[in-house]
Amino acid sequence: KSLVHTSIVEVLENKSRWAVACADCLDVLRELPDGCVDAIVTDPPFGIGFKYATHIDSPDGYGEWLWERIERAEAASRDGAAMFVWQAMPNVRQFHKWFPREWRLFAAAKNFVQMRPTAMQYSFDPVVVWWKGISKPFSTGTASRDFHIADTTPRSPGDHDYVRGHPCPRPLDQVKHIIGQWVPPGGIVLDPFCGSGTTGVACMQTGRRFIGVEIDDGYAEIARRRIADAATSLFDAPPAPKADVQVPLF
């Protein structure tokens, strides 16, 4: 049975705005046509022993495991597509081995840092960035910088119940910034490690399409609920204005 679900095909054919498949992303990526998406924006496990519900986040063989999936995602991207891959600061010294491309770092900075007993706190997550091939990448034409300081709240208003089921959701405003700056309007963003679906929500709120893959059933369901709500809310009627109420002074 093909792992490229009907919902993914509908996104590729512009018949649907989003899809989330629950599977090992490598199995799905192998079936995607080359050059079918416009960007990769993804936050994979970091290989640092983090406690996920099902995935074993082992550092053993992590670089090879990750690159096999990122390279296949890159093949599914068009020439000139943006590649944004979140990583962990403790592994910076390994990036030149794990990512054999001409990459640079985007600083996904935080406006609040948990203080730990160390001489220097980590105040940003390094995002490994490159553009595929030789075509000129999309940009808005504005001189966006190579950093963004996020709101520490990783969620949209009202979806607290969704993201609290995932241990590390990304700040929504930061992902929206990246997608808004470097993904063409109406383009397809692929996230092979979609987790709680923040990238999908950002796509819905910025007028892009989204394909996500998540191996954990529970996280995939969180992602689907969040993205469906985000897509629906764009078409909701604005709330009626509140009637003026005279508040007694005494």
URNOR-V308251 format. One record per pair of residues at least 6 apart in sequence whose C-alpha atoms are under 8 Angstrom apart, sorted by sequence separation. I is the first residue (numbers start at 1). J is the second residue. D is the distance in whole Angstrom. If there is no record, write none. Layout:
i: (I	I)
j: (J	J)
d: (D	D)
//
This chain:
i: (10	11	50	51	115	131	163	183	194	203	204	214	11	49	50	203	213	11	49	113	155	191	7	48	49	74	113	200	8	47	48	49	113	200	7	8	46	47	48	112	199	200	7	8	45	47	200	7	8	46	47	110	109	110	155	189	47	109	154	197	5	108	109	154	155	156	107	108	154	155	107	108	153	154	194	107	108	152	153	154	189	191	193	194	195	3	106	107	151	188	189	190	191	192	193	194	105	106	150	185	186	187	188	189	190	191	192	193	105	106	151	185	186	187	188	189	190	191	192	193	105	106	150	151	175	176	179	185	186	188	196	197	200	204	3	4	12	104	105	150	175	179	184	195	196	3	12	103	104	149	195	197	198	201	205	103	104	148	169	172	176	180	194	196	197	201	204	205	4	103	169	171	172	175	176	179	196	197	200	204	3	4	102	170	195	2	101	148	166	169	172	173	176	194	197	198	201	205	166	172	176	196	197	201	204	67	66	67	40	89	163	40	63	64	92	162	63	89	89	40	88	89	144	39	87	88	109	111	37	38	39	86	87	107	108	109	110	111	29	35	36	37	38	86	87	106	107	108	109	110	111	112	140	34	35	36	37	40	41	44	46	86	87	105	106	107	108	109	110	111	140	26	30	34	35	36	39	40	41	42	43	44	46	85	86	108	110	139	140	26	29	33	34	35	38	39	40	41	42	43	44	84	85	139	155	25	29	32	34	35	37	38	39	40	41	42	43	84	85	138	139	40	83	84	137	138	139	26	83	84	138	29	82	83	82	83	82	83	81	82	80	81	80	79	80	166	78	79	80	165	77	79	80	82	79	80	81	80	81	165	74	80	163	162	162	162	108	159	82	82	81	52	73	73	41	39	38	38	39	41	42	43	44	45	38	39	40	41	42	44	37	38	39	40	41	42	43	37	38	39	40	42	43	37	38	42	37	42	41	55	54	29	53	25	25	12	11	18	28	17	25	24	25	23	24	25	17	18	19	20	21	22	23	24	17	18	19	20	21	22	23	16	17	18	19	20	21	22	23	18	20	22	22	11	22	11	21	11	20	8	20	20	19	18)
j: (16	17	56	57	121	137	169	189	200	209	210	220	18	56	57	210	220	19	57	121	163	199	16	57	58	83	122	209	18	57	58	59	123	210	18	19	57	58	59	123	210	211	19	20	57	59	212	20	21	59	60	123	123	124	169	203	62	124	169	212	21	124	125	170	171	172	124	125	171	172	125	126	171	172	212	126	127	171	172	173	208	210	212	213	214	23	126	127	171	208	209	210	211	212	213	214	126	127	171	206	207	208	209	210	211	212	213	214	127	128	173	207	208	209	210	211	212	213	214	215	128	129	173	174	198	199	202	208	209	211	219	220	223	227	27	28	36	128	129	174	199	203	208	219	220	28	37	128	129	174	220	222	223	226	230	129	130	174	195	198	202	206	220	222	223	227	230	231	31	130	196	198	199	202	203	206	223	224	227	231	31	32	130	198	223	31	130	177	195	198	201	202	205	223	226	227	230	234	196	202	206	226	227	231	234	98	98	99	73	122	196	74	97	98	126	196	98	124	125	77	125	126	181	77	125	126	147	149	76	77	78	125	126	146	147	148	149	150	69	75	76	77	78	126	127	146	147	148	149	150	151	152	180	75	76	77	78	81	82	85	87	127	128	146	147	148	149	150	151	152	181	68	72	76	77	78	81	82	83	84	85	86	88	127	128	150	152	181	182	69	72	76	77	78	81	82	83	84	85	86	87	127	128	182	198	69	73	76	78	79	81	82	83	84	85	86	87	128	129	182	183	85	128	129	182	183	184	72	129	130	184	76	129	130	130	131	131	132	131	132	131	132	132	132	133	219	132	133	134	219	132	134	135	137	135	136	137	137	138	222	132	138	222	222	225	226	174	226	182	183	183	167	190	192	179	183	183	184	187	189	190	191	192	193	187	188	189	190	191	193	187	188	189	190	191	192	193	188	189	190	191	193	194	189	190	194	190	199	199	216	216	192	216	192	193	188	188	200	213	204	213	213	214	213	214	215	208	209	210	211	212	213	214	215	209	210	211	212	213	214	215	209	210	211	212	213	214	215	216	212	214	216	217	209	220	210	220	211	220	211	223	224	224	227)
d: (5	6	8	7	7	7	7	8	8	6	8	5	6	7	6	6	8	7	5	7	7	7	7	6	5	8	7	8	7	5	6	7	6	6	8	5	7	5	6	8	8	8	5	8	6	4	7	8	8	8	8	6	6	6	8	7	6	4	6	8	7	5	6	5	7	7	6	5	4	6	6	6	6	5	5	5	7	6	8	8	7	8	7	6	6	8	6	6	6	6	6	6	6	6	6	5	6	5	6	8	6	5	5	5	5	5	5	5	5	7	7	6	4	6	5	6	6	6	7	8	5	7	6	8	7	8	7	6	6	7	6	8	8	7	7	6	7	6	6	5	6	7	8	6	7	5	8	6	5	7	7	7	7	7	7	5	7	7	7	6	5	7	8	6	4	5	6	8	6	5	6	8	8	6	7	8	5	7	6	5	7	7	7	6	7	8	7	8	7	7	8	8	8	7	7	8	6	7	6	6	7	8	7	8	8	6	8	7	7	7	6	7	8	7	8	8	5	8	6	7	6	6	7	6	7	6	7	6	6	6	8	7	6	6	6	6	5	6	8	6	6	5	6	6	6	5	4	6	5	5	6	7	8	5	5	6	6	8	8	7	6	4	7	7	5	6	7	6	7	6	6	8	7	4	4	6	5	6	6	6	6	7	6	5	6	7	6	6	7	6	6	6	6	4	5	5	5	5	5	5	8	6	5	5	8	7	6	6	7	7	8	7	6	6	6	6	7	6	7	6	7	8	8	5	8	6	8	8	5	7	6	7	7	5	6	6	5	7	5	7	6	5	5	5	6	7	7	5	6	7	8	7	5	7	6	6	6	5	8	7	7	7	7	6	8	7	7	7	7	7	8	7	8	8	8	6	7	8	8	7	8	8	8	8	6	7	6	6	5	5	7	5	5	5	6	7	6	5	6	6	6	6	7	6	8	7	7	8	7	8	7	8	8	5	7	8	8	7	8	8	6	7	7	6	7	7	8	6	6	6	6	6	6	5	5	5	5	5	5	5	5	8	6	6	6	5	6	5	8	8	7	7	6	7	6	7	7	7	7	6	7	6	8	8)
//
